[in-house]
Amino acid sequence: MQRLSYWCFSLFAMVVFVASAGITHAQATAQQGGTQPLDAVVQVPTASTQTQALSPAQSRTELRAGWYRWDPYQYQMTKNEITRLTGLDVELLRAIFAKMGYSLVFDEVNWKQHQDDVSNGVRDIAAGAFFSEERSQYAYYSDAYRTEKDVIYVRTADAPLYDFKTKTQWINLLQTQNIRLGVIDGFFYGTDMMSFIEDPANAARIVRVSTDDENFANLLDNKVDAIAIDELVGETLVWRNDWAKAARQIGTPIFSGGIHVIFSKATTTPELVASFNQSLKQLRESGEYKYIVKEYLLPVLLGVTAGQWWFFAIDVIGTIAFALSGVLLARQGKYSFFGALVLAATPSVGGGIIRDVLLQRETLSVLKSPLYLMLIFGTVIIFYIIFRFQRF
């Protein structure tokens, strides 16, 4: 029986090791850039590969777009050592334009440069755009394909200093407090916010970056006091990077509205935009739109929920309960102490390991913190002592 317990424990340890090693390998592959994507994604570090204006879109079957890291809307994912561009916006655009007979080429380019490229006819389209009068001078707007809310994040310790109830209160805080604000260069945050951001008198307090990752890094490094960010992007970054204790959202949304695809007036026509709107309508009516949205938003919403304190409390209680069930089975089967550990650990963390592997999480939850293994070990020790006068 003891030999059986030993082999069970060894098998469990091997599963943990292989799963974590596989995920670590995938993470390293992603950092190294992986292999060429299958979806004709052209990856460029910061600048545009195209420097001359494109020919009219109606004479081509391929449209040029751009992307930058904006999880969960657009980001790179590595699977089976193949890196591809994906995300909610990317997959929605691919599906819509496929119905129109177009394929898309994405170059990695920051948002400010992307806007300049659309204006100059170097790129045909850009997704993820609020409406602004400035952009309407050089681009046509599609119908809104989703909505978005911009919110404010601060360091958790500073939250009581900057909390607000209305957008007007937030603007007053910006005007009266020496708040250093991090923004994405080229983003539109609503008329009121843009008036403050573009005022030369506030230039020293506005820190412009290219990605939300940079914004969060500046916030946590105390280089800015607050950052403006899309609500879902903020929740995703906090969840993926385990920043819930370091940063938090405050107040109410500072701006919200429909999100559009903009089409360069230099290379596209209103007829192409009308065709896009029709394809978007068809995508919604077919149910494919809901499927794509569910595929990319549900994991984020579940992850955010799992980060709440009450969910953590339930998780701890569940871990102890499953560990106790294993201990009772071990006692009934007269297993050794190590056998009890295996039977306690299997229901407690085995399901979580399988979940993390299936979801391709970079780090297994059980390996992120020693808490779960300590709870299991502690439960076994306590009840082993309780049953010490009986044969275990």
C-alpha positions in Angstrom: 0.0 0.0 0.0 2.8 2.3 0.8 4.4 1.6 -2.6 1.1 2.4 -4.3 1.0 5.7 -2.4 4.5 6.5 -3.4 3.8 5.9 -7.1 0.5 8.0 -6.9 2.4 10.9 -5.4 5.2 10.6 -8.0 2.7 10.6 -10.8 1.0 13.7 -9.5 4.3 15.5 -9.2 5.2 14.5 -12.8 1.9 16.0 -14.0 2.6 19.3 -12.3 6.2 19.4 -13.6 5.3 18.5 -17.3 2.4 21.0 -17.4 4.4 23.8 -15.9 7.4 23.1 -18.2 5.2 23.1 -21.3 3.6 26.4 -20.4 7.0 27.9 -19.6 8.3 26.7 -23.0 5.3 28.4 -24.7 6.0 31.6 -22.8 9.6 31.6 -23.8 8.6 31.0 -27.4 6.3 34.0 -27.3 9.1 36.2 -25.9 11.4 35.1 -28.7 8.8 35.9 -31.3 8.0 32.3 -32.3 7.6 31.5 -36.0 5.9 33.3 -38.8 2.1 33.5 -38.2 -0.3 31.7 -40.4 -2.7 34.6 -40.9 -0.4 36.9 -43.0 0.4 39.1 -40.1 3.4 41.3 -40.7 5.1 42.2 -37.5 7.0 45.4 -37.3 8.5 46.8 -34.0 7.4 50.4 -34.1 7.3 51.9 -37.5 5.3 51.4 -40.7 6.7 49.2 -43.4 4.7 51.1 -45.9 5.9 54.7 -46.7 4.0 55.4 -49.9 0.3 55.9 -50.4 -1.6 52.7 -51.4 -3.6 52.3 -54.6 -7.4 52.6 -54.3 -8.9 49.8 -52.2 -11.4 48.8 -54.9 -8.6 47.7 -57.1 -7.2 45.3 -54.5 -8.3 42.2 -52.5 -6.0 43.0 -49.6 -6.4 45.9 -47.2 -3.6 47.2 -44.9 -4.3 47.7 -41.2 -2.2 48.0 -38.1 -2.1 46.8 -34.5 -0.5 47.3 -31.2 -0.8 45.3 -27.9 -4.3 46.1 -26.6 -5.4 42.9 -24.8 -8.1 41.6 -25.2 -8.9 43.5 -28.4 -5.6 42.7 -30.2 -2.6 40.7 -29.0 -0.3 37.9 -30.0 -0.8 34.3 -28.8 1.5 31.4 -29.1 0.2 27.9 -29.5 2.1 24.8 -30.7 5.2 27.1 -31.3 3.2 29.2 -33.8 2.6 32.9 -33.0 -0.5 34.5 -34.4 -2.3 37.8 -34.0 -5.7 37.5 -32.4 -8.1 39.3 -30.2 -11.7 40.5 -30.3 -11.2 43.4 -32.7 -8.9 41.4 -35.0 -11.2 38.4 -35.3 -14.3 40.6 -35.8 -12.5 42.5 -38.6 -11.3 39.3 -40.3 -14.8 37.8 -40.2 -16.5 41.0 -41.6 -14.0 41.7 -44.3 -13.9 38.0 -45.4 -17.6 38.3 -46.2 -16.6 41.3 -48.4 -13.9 39.3 -50.2 -11.0 41.1 -48.6 -8.1 39.8 -46.6 -6.2 41.9 -44.0 -2.5 42.6 -43.5 -1.6 43.8 -40.0 1.6 45.7 -39.2 2.7 46.4 -35.7 2.5 50.1 -35.3 1.6 52.5 -32.5 -1.8 54.2 -32.5 -0.5 57.7 -33.3 1.5 56.5 -36.3 -1.5 54.4 -37.4 -3.7 57.5 -37.5 -1.1 59.4 -39.5 -0.9 56.5 -41.9 -4.6 56.4 -42.4 -4.6 60.2 -43.0 -1.8 59.9 -45.6 -3.2 56.9 -47.4 -0.5 54.6 -46.2 -3.0 52.3 -44.4 -6.6 51.6 -45.4 -8.3 51.1 -42.1 -7.9 51.4 -38.3 -10.1 49.7 -35.8 -11.0 50.7 -32.2 -11.7 54.4 -32.9 -14.0 56.8 -31.1 -15.6 59.5 -33.2 -13.8 62.8 -33.3 -14.1 65.8 -35.6 -10.3 65.7 -36.3 -10.4 62.2 -37.6 -13.5 62.8 -39.7 -11.4 65.1 -41.8 -9.3 62.3 -43.2 -11.4 59.2 -42.6 -14.9 57.7 -43.1 -16.6 56.1 -40.1 -18.3 52.7 -40.1 -21.2 51.9 -37.9 -20.2 51.2 -34.3 -19.2 47.5 -33.9 -18.9 47.6 -30.1 -18.9 50.1 -27.2 -16.2 51.2 -24.9 -15.7 53.0 -21.6 -12.6 54.9 -20.5 -11.8 54.8 -16.7 -9.1 56.0 -14.3 -6.7 53.7 -12.5 -4.5 54.8 -9.6 -2.2 53.1 -7.1 -4.4 51.4 -4.4 -2.8 53.4 -1.6 -3.7 56.7 -3.4 -7.3 55.8 -4.2 -8.8 57.8 -1.3 -7.0 60.9 -2.5 -8.4 61.0 -6.0 -11.8 59.2 -5.8 -14.6 61.0 -7.6 -18.3 60.6 -8.4 -18.7 62.4 -11.7 -16.7 63.3 -14.7 -16.9 67.0 -13.8 -15.4 66.2 -10.4 -12.5 64.4 -12.1 -11.8 67.3 -14.3 -11.8 69.6 -11.3 -9.3 67.3 -9.6 -7.0 67.5 -12.6 -7.2 71.2 -12.6 -6.7 71.7 -8.8 -4.3 68.9 -7.9 -0.9 68.3 -9.3 -1.9 65.0 -10.8 0.5 63.4 -13.4 -1.7 61.7 -16.0 -0.6 58.8 -18.3 -2.4 58.6 -21.7 -1.9 56.8 -25.0 -0.6 59.1 -27.6 -3.2 59.7 -30.3 -6.2 58.4 -28.2 -9.4 60.4 -27.9 -10.7 60.6 -24.3 -13.7 62.8 -24.9 -13.9 66.6 -25.5 -13.5 67.7 -21.8 -10.5 65.4 -21.2 -8.9 66.3 -24.5 -9.2 70.0 -23.7 -7.1 69.4 -20.5 -4.6 67.0 -22.2 -4.0 69.3 -25.1 -3.6 72.5 -23.0 0.1 73.6 -23.2 -0.1 74.7 -19.6 -0.6 71.0 -18.6 2.1 69.5 -20.9 4.5 68.8 -18.0 1.8 66.7 -16.3 0.8 64.6 -19.3 2.9 61.5 -19.9 2.3 60.1 -23.4 3.1 56.5 -24.1 2.4 53.9 -26.9 0.7 51.1 -24.9 -1.4 50.5 -21.8 1.4 48.2 -20.5 3.7 51.2 -20.5 1.1 53.2 -18.7 0.7 50.7 -16.0 4.4 50.3 -15.6 4.7 54.1 -15.1 1.9 54.0 -12.6 3.4 51.3 -10.5 6.9 52.9 -10.7 5.4 56.2 -9.4 6.1 58.1 -12.6 2.5 59.1 -13.0 -0.3 59.4 -10.4 -3.2 58.2 -12.6 -3.8 56.6 -16.0 -6.7 56.8 -18.4 -7.6 53.4 -19.9 -10.3 51.3 -21.5 -12.2 49.6 -18.7 -11.9 46.1 -20.1 -8.2 46.5 -21.0 -7.5 47.7 -17.5 -9.3 44.7 -16.0 -7.5 42.3 -18.3 -4.0 43.7 -17.5 -4.8 43.7 -13.7 -6.0 40.1 -14.0 -3.2 38.7 -16.1 -0.4 40.5 -14.1 -1.9 40.0 -10.7 -2.0 43.7 -10.0 -5.2 43.8 -8.0 -3.5 44.8 -4.8 -1.2 47.4 -6.4 -3.7 49.3 -8.6 -7.4 49.9 -8.8 -10.1 51.6 -10.8 -11.7 54.7 -9.2 -14.8 56.8 -9.8 -17.1 56.5 -12.8 -16.2 56.3 -16.5 -14.8 59.5 -17.8 -15.9 58.8 -21.4 -17.9 56.2 -23.2 -19.3 55.7 -26.7 -19.4 53.6 -29.8 -16.2 52.2 -31.4 -15.8 52.3 -35.1 -13.5 51.3 -37.9 -12.2 54.3 -39.8 -11.4 54.1 -43.5 -8.8 56.3 -45.2 -10.4 58.8 -47.5 -7.3 58.6 -49.6 -7.7 54.9 -50.5 -11.3 53.9 -49.8 -14.8 55.0 -50.8 -18.2 55.5 -49.0 -19.4 52.5 -50.9 -16.7 50.3 -49.2 -17.9 51.6 -45.8 -21.5 50.8 -46.7 -20.4 47.3 -47.7 -18.7 46.9 -44.3 -21.8 48.0 -42.4 -23.9 45.5 -44.3 -21.4 42.7 -43.6 -21.4 43.7 -39.9 -25.2 43.5 -39.8 -25.0 40.0 -41.4 -22.5 38.9 -38.9 -24.8 39.9 -36.0 -27.8 38.3 -37.6 -26.0 35.0 -38.2 -24.9 34.7 -34.5 -21.2 34.6 -35.4 -20.8 38.1 -33.8 -22.0 36.8 -30.5 -19.8 33.7 -30.7 -16.6 35.8 -31.3 -17.5 38.2 -28.5 -18.2 35.3 -26.1 -14.9 33.6 -27.0 -12.8 36.6 -26.2 -14.7 38.3 -23.4 -15.9 35.4 -21.3 -12.4 34.3 -20.1 -11.6 37.9 -19.1 -14.9 38.3 -17.2 -14.3 35.0 -15.4 -10.7 35.9 -14.6 -11.8 39.3 -13.1 -14.5 37.5 -11.0 -11.9 35.0 -9.8 -9.8 37.9 -8.6 -12.5 39.2 -6.1 -11.9 38.7 -2.4 -15.1 36.7 -1.9 -14.2 34.3 -4.7 -10.8 33.8 -3.0 -12.5 33.0 0.3 -14.7 30.4 -1.4 -11.5 29.0 -3.2 -9.8 28.6 0.2 -12.8 26.9 1.8 -13.2 24.6 -1.2 -9.5 23.6 -1.1 -9.7 22.7 2.5 -12.9 20.8 2.0 -11.5 18.7 -0.9 -8.3 18.1 1.0 -10.3 16.9 4.0 -12.3 14.5 1.7 -9.0 13.0 0.6 -7.8 12.6 4.2 -11.0 10.7 5.1 -10.6 8.4 2.1 -6.9 7.8 3.1 -7.9 6.9 6.6 -10.6 4.6 5.4 -8.2 2.9 3.0 -5.4 2.9 5.7 -3.0 4.8 3.4 0.3 6.1 4.6 0.9 9.8 5.3 2.2 10.4 1.8 -0.8 8.5 0.4 -3.0 10.9 2.3 -1.2 13.8 0.8 -1.8 12.5 -2.7 -5.5 11.8 -2.1 -5.9 15.3 -0.5 -4.0 17.1 -3.3 -5.7 15.4 -6.2 -9.2 16.8 -5.8 -7.9 20.1 -4.3 -5.6 21.2 -7.0 -5.8 18.6 -9.8 -8.9 20.2 -11.3 -7.2 23.6 -11.2 -4.1 22.3 -13.0 -6.2 20.7 -15.8 -8.1 24.0 -16.1 -4.9 26.1 -16.3 -3.4 23.8 -18.9 -6.5 23.9 -21.1 -6.7 27.7 -20.8 -2.9 27.9 -21.6 -2.1 30.0 -18.6 1.5 31.0 -18.5 1.8 30.0 -14.8 -0.3 27.4 -13.0 -2.4 28.9 -10.3 -1.1 26.3 -7.8 2.5 27.4 -8.6 1.8 31.2 -8.3 1.4 31.0 -4.5 2.4 28.4 -1.9 -0.9 29.0 -0.1 -2.9 26.1 -1.7 -0.2 23.5 -1.1 0.3 24.8 2.5 -3.5 24.5 3.0 -3.4 20.9 1.8 -0.3 20.0 3.8 -1.7 21.7 6.9 -5.1 19.9 6.6 -3.4 16.5 6.3 -1.1 17.3 9.3 -3.9 18.4 11.5 -6.2 15.5 10.9 -3.2 13.1 11.0 -2.6 14.3 14.5 -6.4 14.0 15.3 -6.3 10.4 14.2 -2.9 9.7 15.8 -4.4 7.3 18.3 -6.0 5.3 15.4 -4.3 3.6 12.5 -4.3 6.1 9.7 
